[in-house]
Amino acid sequence: MATSAASYEFDEPINALLSRVEALCLMPRTPARQHELDGLRARVRQLRQEIYSNLTPWQRVLVARHPRRPRTRDHLLRLFTDFTELHGDRRFGDDPGVVAGFARFDGDAVLVVGHQRPRPPVAGGARPEGYRKALRCMKLAEKFDRPIITFVDSAGGAPDVGSEDRGLADAIAHNLREMTMLEVPVVVVVVGEGSGGSALALAVGDYILMLEYAVYSVAPVESGAVMLWGDAARTTDAADALKLTASDLVRLGVIDEVVPEPLGGAHADPIGATRLLAQPLRSTLDRLTSMSSTTRVNERYARLRRLGLAGIDGA
């Protein structure tokens, strides 16, 4: 579902101030204007703190869909070097909705796989050949003992006849099964909107990081509203019910760690957002690579078996 920045009512006070800041920056600099600029920038920081510390679940969905939010290729460009992209599933073709390739992270050879959503983001995304490409590359990484880093950012699989004909559900299910048994470390990062099986197809791993304003749920919010109430307009109620925020998911044991975003969200400072992700990613990889493959696979299985228990215990 495409959502323009102009539709974010909670951001309008900030945007109004930023417009004034931009206008002042184009004028000749004087002490009076500099003083006004400093005051406006301080007010922007204050407003961002007030607004973004009190976002509702539905507002967090909108932030996750923001047109300027960094996507997989943005993080890839800033976090990794020597990226060599791989294409095709060896059965049908290539899917630009999934990006995959070998790269170096702090000098270490890794495989990077992730959803690549268009700008602005729209409903539906990756096709079966994309998930088959992803798994083909993961198997290569396992063969050459390379850790895997996946980036999750999908509002669902492509809802078209071609995807169904080529086995979308089968491709997702196959990934879920095979990823549980990979003998190399698998780190999952939820960077935007992760919804349904399309997200899960790249999200079975040893440790799941999630950006602060990302969302992760069993279905897109609009689909959840239809399933629960028969009304796609009840997005606010669905967002509350789905427990899709990072804080909810840590409490429920679905994800392992929340990665802070810059003040005002990743779209306000994309470079800063990637910088904040680097350290947790590094420490997670170091910890996982120090374990034996048998221990990792066993702990991954145990982690999957624990899913849902936190919700039962907390009931």
Secondary structure, DSSP 8 states (H G I E B T S, - for coil): ----GGG-GGGHHHHHHHHHHHHHHTS---HHHHHHHHHHHHHHHHHHHHHHTS--HHHHHHHHT-TTS--HHHHHHHH-EEEEE----SSS---TTEEEEEEEETTEEEEEEEE---SS--S----HHHHHHHHHHHHHHHHTT--EEEEEEES-S--SHHHHHTTHHHHHHHHHHHHHT-SS-EEEEEEEEEEHHHHHTT--SSEEEEETT-EEESS-HHHHHHHHHS-TT-HHHHHHHHT-BHHHHHHTTS-SEEE---TT-GGG-HHHHHHHHHHHHHHHHHHHHTS-HHHHHHHHHHHHHHTTHHHHHT-
